[in-house]
Amino acid sequence: MWRYKSPVGDIHIKKMQNGNYGTIHDGIVWEECDTPQAAADNVFSRATGCEAWDLYEFPSNVADNTPNDLSEWEKY
């Protein structure tokens, strides 16, 4: 399982029972992908289906440090 501490709260990538990898925010699985990297790519490109994240705009005084690779996520 991986975690990104985003400005809208923790986003997790977790292997699901069906073998896919779910993108989870606030206890809701917003999408499932074939690989964890594909899920991380969708988080980076804001294409998860989770409006809280997909539509989030960083304030002008805060850098957008969204990880662009799964290796930048916290693995636990």
mmCIF file as gemmi writes it, N, C-alpha and C atoms, coordinates in Angstrom:
data_model
loop_
_atom_site.group_PDB
_atom_site.id
_atom_site.type_symbol
_atom_site.label_atom_id
_atom_site.label_alt_id
_atom_site.label_comp_id
_atom_site.label_asym_id
_atom_site.label_entity_id
_atom_site.label_seq_id
_atom_site.pdbx_PDB_ins_code
_atom_site.Cartn_x
_atom_site.Cartn_y
_atom_site.Cartn_z
_atom_site.occupancy
_atom_site.B_iso_or_equiv
_atom_site.pdbx_formal_charge
_atom_site.auth_seq_id
_atom_site.auth_asym_id
_atom_site.pdbx_PDB_model_num
ATOM 1 N N . MET Axp A 1 ? 0.855 -1.174 0 1 0 ? 1 A 1
ATOM 2 C CA . MET Axp A 1 ? 0 0 0 1 0 ? 1 A 1
ATOM 3 C C . MET Axp A 1 ? 0.897 1.233 0 1 0 ? 1 A 1
ATOM 4 N N . TRP Axp A 2 ? 0.426 2.282 -0.695 1 0 ? 2 A 1
ATOM 5 C CA . TRP Axp A 2 ? 1.172 3.526 -0.8 1 0 ? 2 A 1
ATOM 6 C C . TRP Axp A 2 ? 0.294 4.683 -0.343 1 0 ? 2 A 1
ATOM 7 N N . ARG Axp A 3 ? 0.965 5.759 0.123 1 0 ? 3 A 1
ATOM 8 C CA . ARG Axp A 3 ? 0.221 6.934 0.592 1 0 ? 3 A 1
ATOM 9 C C . ARG Axp A 3 ? 0.903 8.208 0.093 1 0 ? 3 A 1
ATOM 10 N N . TYR Axp A 4 ? 0.063 9.14 -0.332 1 0 ? 4 A 1
ATOM 11 C CA . TYR Axp A 4 ? 0.489 10.494 -0.66 1 0 ? 4 A 1
ATOM 12 C C . TYR Axp A 4 ? -0.29 11.427 0.255 1 0 ? 4 A 1
ATOM 13 N N . LYS Axp A 5 ? 0.427 12.229 1.025 1 0 ? 5 A 1
ATOM 14 C CA . LYS Axp A 5 ? -0.214 13.187 1.926 1 0 ? 5 A 1
ATOM 15 C C . LYS Axp A 5 ? -0.521 14.45 1.127 1 0 ? 5 A 1
ATOM 16 N N . SER Axp A 6 ? -1.698 14.463 0.516 1 0 ? 6 A 1
ATOM 17 C CA . SER Axp A 6 ? -2.09 15.572 -0.361 1 0 ? 6 A 1
ATOM 18 C C . SER Axp A 6 ? -2.733 16.692 0.459 1 0 ? 6 A 1
ATOM 19 N N . PRO Axp A 7 ? -2.884 17.86 -0.142 1 0 ? 7 A 1
ATOM 20 C CA . PRO Axp A 7 ? -3.547 18.958 0.551 1 0 ? 7 A 1
ATOM 21 C C . PRO Axp A 7 ? -5.018 18.687 0.885 1 0 ? 7 A 1
ATOM 22 N N . VAL Axp A 8 ? -5.636 17.71 0.223 1 0 ? 8 A 1
ATOM 23 C CA . VAL Axp A 8 ? -7.042 17.397 0.512 1 0 ? 8 A 1
ATOM 24 C C . VAL Axp A 8 ? -7.161 16.192 1.451 1 0 ? 8 A 1
ATOM 25 N N . GLY Axp A 9 ? -6.034 15.707 1.945 1 0 ? 9 A 1
ATOM 26 C CA . GLY Axp A 9 ? -6.022 14.538 2.817 1 0 ? 9 A 1
ATOM 27 C C . GLY Axp A 9 ? -5.258 13.397 2.158 1 0 ? 9 A 1
ATOM 28 N N . ASP Axp A 10 ? -5.035 12.361 2.922 1 0 ? 10 A 1
ATOM 29 C CA . ASP Axp A 10 ? -4.258 11.231 2.412 1 0 ? 10 A 1
ATOM 30 C C . ASP Axp A 10 ? -4.957 10.542 1.256 1 0 ? 10 A 1
ATOM 31 N N . ILE Axp A 11 ? -4.169 10.23 0.227 1 0 ? 11 A 1
ATOM 32 C CA . ILE Axp A 11 ? -4.626 9.43 -0.902 1 0 ? 11 A 1
ATOM 33 C C . ILE Axp A 11 ? -3.822 8.143 -0.858 1 0 ? 11 A 1
ATOM 34 N N . HIS Axp A 12 ? -4.507 7.024 -0.936 1 0 ? 12 A 1
ATOM 35 C CA . HIS Axp A 12 ? -3.865 5.718 -0.85 1 0 ? 12 A 1
ATOM 36 C C . HIS Axp A 12 ? -4.026 4.96 -2.159 1 0 ? 12 A 1
ATOM 37 N N . ILE Axp A 13 ? -3.045 4.117 -2.431 1 0 ? 13 A 1
ATOM 38 C CA . ILE Axp A 13 ? -3.15 3.136 -3.505 1 0 ? 13 A 1
ATOM 39 C C . ILE Axp A 13 ? -3.01 1.78 -2.841 1 0 ? 13 A 1
ATOM 40 N N . LYS Axp A 14 ? -4.012 0.943 -3.04 1 0 ? 14 A 1
ATOM 41 C CA . LYS Axp A 14 ? -4.067 -0.346 -2.339 1 0 ? 14 A 1
ATOM 42 C C . LYS Axp A 14 ? -4.466 -1.445 -3.317 1 0 ? 14 A 1
ATOM 43 N N . LYS Axp A 15 ? -3.832 -2.598 -3.17 1 0 ? 15 A 1
ATOM 44 C CA . LYS Axp A 15 ? -4.217 -3.741 -3.997 1 0 ? 15 A 1
ATOM 45 C C . LYS Axp A 15 ? -5.576 -4.243 -3.523 1 0 ? 15 A 1
ATOM 46 N N . MET Axp A 16 ? -6.484 -4.397 -4.468 1 0 ? 16 A 1
ATOM 47 C CA . MET Axp A 16 ? -7.846 -4.824 -4.172 1 0 ? 16 A 1
ATOM 48 C C . MET Axp A 16 ? -7.941 -6.345 -4.288 1 0 ? 16 A 1
ATOM 49 N N . GLN Axp A 17 ? -9.041 -6.913 -3.824 1 0 ? 17 A 1
ATOM 50 C CA . GLN Axp A 17 ? -9.243 -8.361 -3.861 1 0 ? 17 A 1
ATOM 51 C C . GLN Axp A 17 ? -9.253 -8.911 -5.284 1 0 ? 17 A 1
ATOM 52 N N . ASN Axp A 18 ? -9.653 -8.107 -6.24 1 0 ? 18 A 1
ATOM 53 C CA . ASN Axp A 18 ? -9.721 -8.568 -7.628 1 0 ? 18 A 1
ATOM 54 C C . ASN Axp A 18 ? -8.381 -8.439 -8.36 1 0 ? 18 A 1
ATOM 55 N N . GLY Axp A 19 ? -7.34 -7.983 -7.655 1 0 ? 19 A 1
ATOM 56 C CA . GLY Axp A 19 ? -6.009 -7.858 -8.241 1 0 ? 19 A 1
ATOM 57 C C . GLY Axp A 19 ? -5.686 -6.487 -8.798 1 0 ? 19 A 1
ATOM 58 N N . ASN Axp A 20 ? -6.691 -5.631 -8.944 1 0 ? 20 A 1
ATOM 59 C CA . ASN Axp A 20 ? -6.452 -4.257 -9.396 1 0 ? 20 A 1
ATOM 60 C C . ASN Axp A 20 ? -5.946 -3.416 -8.227 1 0 ? 20 A 1
ATOM 61 N N . TYR Axp A 21 ? -5.554 -2.182 -8.535 1 0 ? 21 A 1
ATOM 62 C CA . TYR Axp A 21 ? -5.078 -1.255 -7.515 1 0 ? 21 A 1
ATOM 63 C C . TYR Axp A 21 ? -6.047 -0.091 -7.415 1 0 ? 21 A 1
ATOM 64 N N . GLY Axp A 22 ? -6.614 0.081 -6.227 1 0 ? 22 A 1
ATOM 65 C CA . GLY Axp A 22 ? -7.602 1.12 -6.012 1 0 ? 22 A 1
ATOM 66 C C . GLY Axp A 22 ? -6.966 2.407 -5.532 1 0 ? 22 A 1
ATOM 67 N N . THR Axp A 23 ? -7.496 3.528 -6.012 1 0 ? 23 A 1
ATOM 68 C CA . THR Axp A 23 ? -7.126 4.849 -5.523 1 0 ? 23 A 1
ATOM 69 C C . THR Axp A 23 ? -8.19 5.237 -4.505 1 0 ? 23 A 1
ATOM 70 N N . ILE Axp A 24 ? -7.75 5.458 -3.268 1 0 ? 24 A 1
ATOM 71 C CA . ILE Axp A 24 ? -8.682 5.643 -2.155 1 0 ? 24 A 1
ATOM 72 C C . ILE Axp A 24 ? -8.448 7.003 -1.505 1 0 ? 24 A 1
ATOM 73 N N . HIS Axp A 25 ? -9.532 7.739 -1.33 1 0 ? 25 A 1
ATOM 74 C CA . HIS Axp A 25 ? -9.497 8.999 -0.577 1 0 ? 25 A 1
ATOM 75 C C . HIS Axp A 25 ? -10.734 9.052 0.294 1 0 ? 25 A 1
ATOM 76 N N . ASP Axp A 26 ? -10.514 9.365 1.554 1 0 ? 26 A 1
ATOM 77 C CA . ASP Axp A 26 ? -11.62 9.506 2.512 1 0 ? 26 A 1
ATOM 78 C C . ASP Axp A 26 ? -12.457 8.227 2.61 1 0 ? 26 A 1
ATOM 79 N N . GLY Axp A 27 ? -11.77 7.074 2.488 1 0 ? 27 A 1
ATOM 80 C CA . GLY Axp A 27 ? -12.441 5.785 2.641 1 0 ? 27 A 1
ATOM 81 C C . GLY Axp A 27 ? -13.204 5.303 1.42 1 0 ? 27 A 1
ATOM 82 N N . ILE Axp A 28 ? -13.134 6.043 0.321 1 0 ? 28 A 1
ATOM 83 C CA . ILE Axp A 28 ? -13.865 5.681 -0.894 1 0 ? 28 A 1
ATOM 84 C C . ILE Axp A 28 ? -12.868 5.282 -1.984 1 0 ? 28 A 1
ATOM 85 N N . VAL Axp A 29 ? -13.116 4.15 -2.633 1 0 ? 29 A 1
ATOM 86 C CA . VAL Axp A 29 ? -12.311 3.742 -3.781 1 0 ? 29 A 1
ATOM 87 C C . VAL Axp A 29 ? -12.847 4.504 -4.989 1 0 ? 29 A 1
ATOM 88 N N . TRP Axp A 30 ? -12.036 5.406 -5.534 1 0 ? 30 A 1
ATOM 89 C CA . TRP Axp A 30 ? -12.488 6.264 -6.621 1 0 ? 30 A 1
ATOM 90 C C . TRP Axp A 30 ? -12.237 5.669 -7.987 1 0 ? 30 A 1
ATOM 91 N N . GLU Axp A 31 ? -11.249 4.811 -8.08 1 0 ? 31 A 1
ATOM 92 C CA . GLU Axp A 31 ? -10.966 4.155 -9.353 1 0 ? 31 A 1
ATOM 93 C C . GLU Axp A 31 ? -10.112 2.931 -9.076 1 0 ? 31 A 1
ATOM 94 N N . GLU Axp A 32 ? -10.015 2.055 -10.069 1 0 ? 32 A 1
ATOM 95 C CA . GLU Axp A 32 ? -9.125 0.904 -10.004 1 0 ? 32 A 1
ATOM 96 C C . GLU Axp A 32 ? -8.318 0.854 -11.291 1 0 ? 32 A 1
ATOM 97 N N . CYS Axp A 33 ? -7.037 0.516 -11.143 1 0 ? 33 A 1
ATOM 98 C CA . CYS Axp A 33 ? -6.119 0.434 -12.282 1 0 ? 33 A 1
ATOM 99 C C . CYS Axp A 33 ? -5.419 -0.919 -12.264 1 0 ? 33 A 1
ATOM 100 N N . ASP Axp A 34 ? -4.839 -1.27 -13.402 1 0 ? 34 A 1
ATOM 101 C CA . ASP Axp A 34 ? -4.125 -2.537 -13.516 1 0 ? 34 A 1
ATOM 102 C C . ASP Axp A 34 ? -2.827 -2.566 -12.712 1 0 ? 34 A 1
ATOM 103 N N . THR Axp A 35 ? -2.186 -1.408 -12.568 1 0 ? 35 A 1
ATOM 104 C CA . THR Axp A 35 ? -0.914 -1.338 -11.851 1 0 ? 35 A 1
ATOM 105 C C . THR Axp A 35 ? -0.944 -0.174 -10.861 1 0 ? 35 A 1
ATOM 106 N N . PRO Axp A 36 ? -0.124 -0.244 -9.823 1 0 ? 36 A 1
ATOM 107 C CA . PRO Axp A 36 ? -0.072 0.893 -8.897 1 0 ? 36 A 1
ATOM 108 C C . PRO Axp A 36 ? 0.508 2.14 -9.566 1 0 ? 36 A 1
ATOM 109 N N . GLN Axp A 37 ? 1.429 1.957 -10.52 1 0 ? 37 A 1
ATOM 110 C CA . GLN Axp A 37 ? 1.986 3.123 -11.216 1 0 ? 37 A 1
ATOM 111 C C . GLN Axp A 37 ? 0.914 3.828 -12.035 1 0 ? 37 A 1
ATOM 112 N N . ALA Axp A 38 ? 0.021 3.076 -12.654 1 0 ? 38 A 1
ATOM 113 C CA . ALA Axp A 38 ? -1.079 3.695 -13.408 1 0 ? 38 A 1
ATOM 114 C C . ALA Axp A 38 ? -1.956 4.524 -12.476 1 0 ? 38 A 1
ATOM 115 N N . ALA Axp A 39 ? -2.201 4.022 -11.275 1 0 ? 39 A 1
ATOM 116 C CA . ALA Axp A 39 ? -2.995 4.778 -10.302 1 0 ? 39 A 1
ATOM 117 C C . ALA Axp A 39 ? -2.256 6.053 -9.898 1 0 ? 39 A 1
ATOM 118 N N . ALA Axp A 40 ? -0.947 5.95 -9.658 1 0 ? 40 A 1
ATOM 119 C CA . ALA Axp A 40 ? -0.149 7.129 -9.303 1 0 ? 40 A 1
ATOM 120 C C . ALA Axp A 40 ? -0.143 8.137 -10.444 1 0 ? 40 A 1
ATOM 121 N N . ASP Axp A 41 ? -0.068 7.657 -11.678 1 0 ? 41 A 1
ATOM 122 C CA . ASP Axp A 41 ? -0.12 8.546 -12.844 1 0 ? 41 A 1
ATOM 123 C C . ASP Axp A 41 ? -1.438 9.314 -12.88 1 0 ? 41 A 1
ATOM 124 N N . ASN Axp A 42 ? -2.534 8.643 -12.557 1 0 ? 42 A 1
ATOM 125 C CA . ASN Axp A 42 ? -3.843 9.301 -12.559 1 0 ? 42 A 1
ATOM 126 C C . ASN Axp A 42 ? -3.953 10.343 -11.456 1 0 ? 42 A 1
ATOM 127 N N . VAL Axp A 43 ? -3.332 10.064 -10.314 1 0 ? 43 A 1
ATOM 128 C CA . VAL Axp A 43 ? -3.309 11.072 -9.249 1 0 ? 43 A 1
ATOM 129 C C . VAL Axp A 43 ? -2.525 12.285 -9.733 1 0 ? 43 A 1
ATOM 130 N N . PHE Axp A 44 ? -1.362 12.052 -10.332 1 0 ? 44 A 1
ATOM 131 C CA . PHE Axp A 44 ? -0.532 13.149 -10.825 1 0 ? 44 A 1
ATOM 132 C C . PHE Axp A 44 ? -1.268 13.985 -11.876 1 0 ? 44 A 1
ATOM 133 N N . SER Axp A 45 ? -1.99 13.321 -12.761 1 0 ? 45 A 1
ATOM 134 C CA . SER Axp A 45 ? -2.684 14.042 -13.835 1 0 ? 45 A 1
ATOM 135 C C . SER Axp A 45 ? -4.094 14.482 -13.456 1 0 ? 45 A 1
ATOM 136 N N . ARG Axp A 46 ? -4.486 14.218 -12.214 1 0 ? 46 A 1
ATOM 137 C CA . ARG Axp A 46 ? -5.8 14.611 -11.685 1 0 ? 46 A 1
ATOM 138 C C . ARG Axp A 46 ? -6.933 13.985 -12.49 1 0 ? 46 A 1
ATOM 139 N N . ALA Axp A 47 ? -6.85 12.671 -12.649 1 0 ? 47 A 1
ATOM 140 C CA . ALA Axp A 47 ? -7.861 11.929 -13.4 1 0 ? 47 A 1
ATOM 141 C C . ALA Axp A 47 ? -8.302 10.708 -12.597 1 0 ? 47 A 1
ATOM 142 N N . THR Axp A 48 ? -8.71 10.938 -11.34 1 0 ? 48 A 1
ATOM 143 C CA . THR Axp A 48 ? -9.074 9.825 -10.457 1 0 ? 48 A 1
ATOM 144 C C . THR Axp A 48 ? -10.579 9.64 -10.304 1 0 ? 48 A 1
ATOM 145 N N . GLY Axp A 49 ? -11.345 10.663 -10.629 1 0 ? 49 A 1
ATOM 146 C CA . GLY Axp A 49 ? -12.775 10.629 -10.368 1 0 ? 49 A 1
ATOM 147 C C . GLY Axp A 49 ? -13.145 11.251 -9.029 1 0 ? 49 A 1
ATOM 148 N N . CYS Axp A 50 ? -12.151 11.518 -8.197 1 0 ? 50 A 1
ATOM 149 C CA . CYS Axp A 50 ? -12.367 12.156 -6.897 1 0 ? 50 A 1
ATOM 150 C C . CYS Axp A 50 ? -12.297 13.673 -7.091 1 0 ? 50 A 1
ATOM 151 N N . GLU Axp A 51 ? -13.437 14.324 -7.073 1 0 ? 51 A 1
ATOM 152 C CA . GLU Axp A 51 ? -13.477 15.76 -7.348 1 0 ? 51 A 1
ATOM 153 C C . GLU Axp A 51 ? -12.654 16.57 -6.357 1 0 ? 51 A 1
ATOM 154 N N . ALA Axp A 52 ? -12.624 16.134 -5.089 1 0 ? 52 A 1
ATOM 155 C CA . ALA Axp A 52 ? -11.852 16.873 -4.087 1 0 ? 52 A 1
ATOM 156 C C . ALA Axp A 52 ? -10.396 17 -4.529 1 0 ? 52 A 1
ATOM 157 N N . TRP Axp A 53 ? -9.859 15.957 -5.16 1 0 ? 53 A 1
ATOM 158 C CA . TRP Axp A 53 ? -8.486 15.997 -5.647 1 0 ? 53 A 1
ATOM 159 C C . TRP Axp A 53 ? -8.397 16.496 -7.094 1 0 ? 53 A 1
ATOM 160 N N . ASP Axp A 54 ? -9.197 15.946 -7.966 1 0 ? 54 A 1
ATOM 161 C CA . ASP Axp A 54 ? -9.087 16.281 -9.393 1 0 ? 54 A 1
ATOM 162 C C . ASP Axp A 54 ? -9.288 17.772 -9.656 1 0 ? 54 A 1
ATOM 163 N N . LEU Axp A 55 ? -10.126 18.414 -8.876 1 0 ? 55 A 1
ATOM 164 C CA . LEU Axp A 55 ? -10.433 19.827 -9.092 1 0 ? 55 A 1
ATOM 165 C C . LEU Axp A 55 ? -9.671 20.761 -8.151 1 0 ? 55 A 1
ATOM 166 N N . TYR Axp A 56 ? -8.824 20.197 -7.278 1 0 ? 56 A 1
ATOM 167 C CA . TYR Axp A 56 ? -8.09 21.014 -6.312 1 0 ? 56 A 1
ATOM 168 C C . TYR Axp A 56 ? -7.089 21.92 -7.028 1 0 ? 56 A 1
ATOM 169 N N . GLU Axp A 57 ? -7.071 23.173 -6.637 1 0 ? 57 A 1
ATOM 170 C CA . GLU Axp A 57 ? -6.101 24.126 -7.171 1 0 ? 57 A 1
ATOM 171 C C . GLU Axp A 57 ? -5.21 24.583 -6.03 1 0 ? 57 A 1
ATOM 172 N N . PHE Axp A 58 ? -3.913 24.353 -6.182 1 0 ? 58 A 1
ATOM 173 C CA . PHE Axp A 58 ? -2.973 24.803 -5.164 1 0 ? 58 A 1
ATOM 174 C C . PHE Axp A 58 ? -3.01 26.327 -5.084 1 0 ? 58 A 1
ATOM 175 N N . PRO Axp A 59 ? -2.988 26.863 -3.861 1 0 ? 59 A 1
ATOM 176 C CA . PRO Axp A 59 ? -2.9 28.323 -3.721 1 0 ? 59 A 1
ATOM 177 C C . PRO Axp A 59 ? -1.603 28.824 -4.368 1 0 ? 59 A 1
ATOM 178 N N . SER Axp A 60 ? -1.598 30.055 -4.794 1 0 ? 60 A 1
ATOM 179 C CA . SER Axp A 60 ? -0.437 30.597 -5.509 1 0 ? 60 A 1
ATOM 180 C C . SER Axp A 60 ? 0.832 30.587 -4.666 1 0 ? 60 A 1
ATOM 181 N N . ASN Axp A 61 ? 0.689 30.586 -3.343 1 0 ? 61 A 1
ATOM 182 C CA . ASN Axp A 61 ? 1.868 30.6 -2.471 1 0 ? 61 A 1
ATOM 183 C C . ASN Axp A 61 ? 2.306 29.197 -2.037 1 0 ? 61 A 1
ATOM 184 N N . VAL Axp A 62 ? 1.703 28.16 -2.612 1 0 ? 62 A 1
ATOM 185 C CA . VAL Axp A 62 ? 2.033 26.774 -2.257 1 0 ? 62 A 1
ATOM 186 C C . VAL Axp A 62 ? 2.45 26.029 -3.515 1 0 ? 62 A 1
ATOM 187 N N . ALA Axp A 63 ? 3.623 25.408 -3.449 1 0 ? 63 A 1
ATOM 188 C CA . ALA Axp A 63 ? 4.119 24.658 -4.612 1 0 ? 63 A 1
ATOM 189 C C . ALA Axp A 63 ? 3.331 23.363 -4.783 1 0 ? 63 A 1
ATOM 190 N N . ASP Axp A 64 ? 3.1 23.009 -6.036 1 0 ? 64 A 1
ATOM 191 C CA . ASP Axp A 64 ? 2.449 21.738 -6.364 1 0 ? 64 A 1
ATOM 192 C C . ASP Axp A 64 ? 3.533 20.666 -6.403 1 0 ? 64 A 1
ATOM 193 N N . ASN Axp A 65 ? 3.64 19.912 -5.32 1 0 ? 65 A 1
ATOM 194 C CA . ASN Axp A 65 ? 4.649 18.857 -5.219 1 0 ? 65 A 1
ATOM 195 C C . ASN Axp A 65 ? 4.037 17.473 -5.393 1 0 ? 65 A 1
ATOM 196 N N . THR Axp A 66 ? 3.008 17.379 -6.218 1 0 ? 66 A 1
ATOM 197 C CA . THR Axp A 66 ? 2.368 16.094 -6.458 1 0 ? 66 A 1
ATOM 198 C C . THR Axp A 66 ? 3.393 15.134 -7.049 1 0 ? 66 A 1
ATOM 199 N N . PRO Axp A 67 ? 3.574 13.952 -6.446 1 0 ? 67 A 1
ATOM 200 C CA . PRO Axp A 67 ? 4.556 13.009 -6.983 1 0 ? 67 A 1
ATOM 201 C C . PRO Axp A 67 ? 4.173 12.551 -8.381 1 0 ? 67 A 1
ATOM 202 N N . ASN Axp A 68 ? 5.175 12.523 -9.262 1 0 ? 68 A 1
ATOM 203 C CA . ASN Axp A 68 ? 4.892 12.082 -10.63 1 0 ? 68 A 1
ATOM 204 C C . ASN Axp A 68 ? 5.321 10.644 -10.872 1 0 ? 68 A 1
ATOM 205 N N . ASP Axp A 69 ? 5.747 9.96 -9.815 1 0 ? 69 A 1
ATOM 206 C CA . ASP Axp A 69 ? 6.155 8.562 -9.921 1 0 ? 69 A 1
ATOM 207 C C . ASP Axp A 69 ? 5.84 7.857 -8.606 1 0 ? 69 A 1
ATOM 208 N N . LEU Axp A 70 ? 5.468 6.605 -8.696 1 0 ? 70 A 1
ATOM 209 C CA . LEU Axp A 70 ? 5.107 5.829 -7.499 1 0 ? 70 A 1
ATOM 210 C C . LEU Axp A 70 ? 6.262 5.773 -6.499 1 0 ? 70 A 1
ATOM 211 N N . SER Axp A 71 ? 7.499 5.839 -6.979 1 0 ? 71 A 1
ATOM 212 C CA . SER Axp A 71 ? 8.654 5.776 -6.071 1 0 ? 71 A 1
ATOM 213 C C . SER Axp A 71 ? 8.697 6.956 -5.118 1 0 ? 71 A 1
ATOM 214 N N . GLU Axp A 72 ? 7.95 8.025 -5.422 1 0 ? 72 A 1
ATOM 215 C CA . GLU Axp A 72 ? 7.895 9.205 -4.565 1 0 ? 72 A 1
ATOM 216 C C . GLU Axp A 72 ? 6.779 9.121 -3.527 1 0 ? 72 A 1
ATOM 217 N N . TRP Axp A 73 ? 5.981 8.069 -3.58 1 0 ? 73 A 1
ATOM 218 C CA . TRP Axp A 73 ? 4.927 7.848 -2.604 1 0 ? 73 A 1
ATOM 219 C C . TRP Axp A 73 ? 5.519 7.139 -1.386 1 0 ? 73 A 1
ATOM 220 N N . GLU Axp A 74 ? 4.879 7.292 -0.249 1 0 ? 74 A 1
ATOM 221 C CA . GLU Axp A 74 ? 5.278 6.564 0.962 1 0 ? 74 A 1
ATOM 222 C C . GLU Axp A 74 ? 4.72 5.154 0.869 1 0 ? 74 A 1
ATOM 223 N N . LYS Axp A 75 ? 5.595 4.144 0.921 1 0 ? 75 A 1
ATOM 224 C CA . LYS Axp A 75 ? 5.143 2.759 0.888 1 0 ? 75 A 1
ATOM 225 C C . LYS Axp A 75 ? 5.084 2.233 2.31 1 0 ? 75 A 1
ATOM 226 N N . TYR Axp A 76 ? 3.989 1.547 2.629 1 0 ? 76 A 1
ATOM 227 C CA . TYR Axp A 76 ? 3.865 0.972 3.979 1 0 ? 76 A 1
ATOM 228 C C . TYR Axp A 76 ? 3.078 -0.312 3.922 1 0 ? 76 A 1
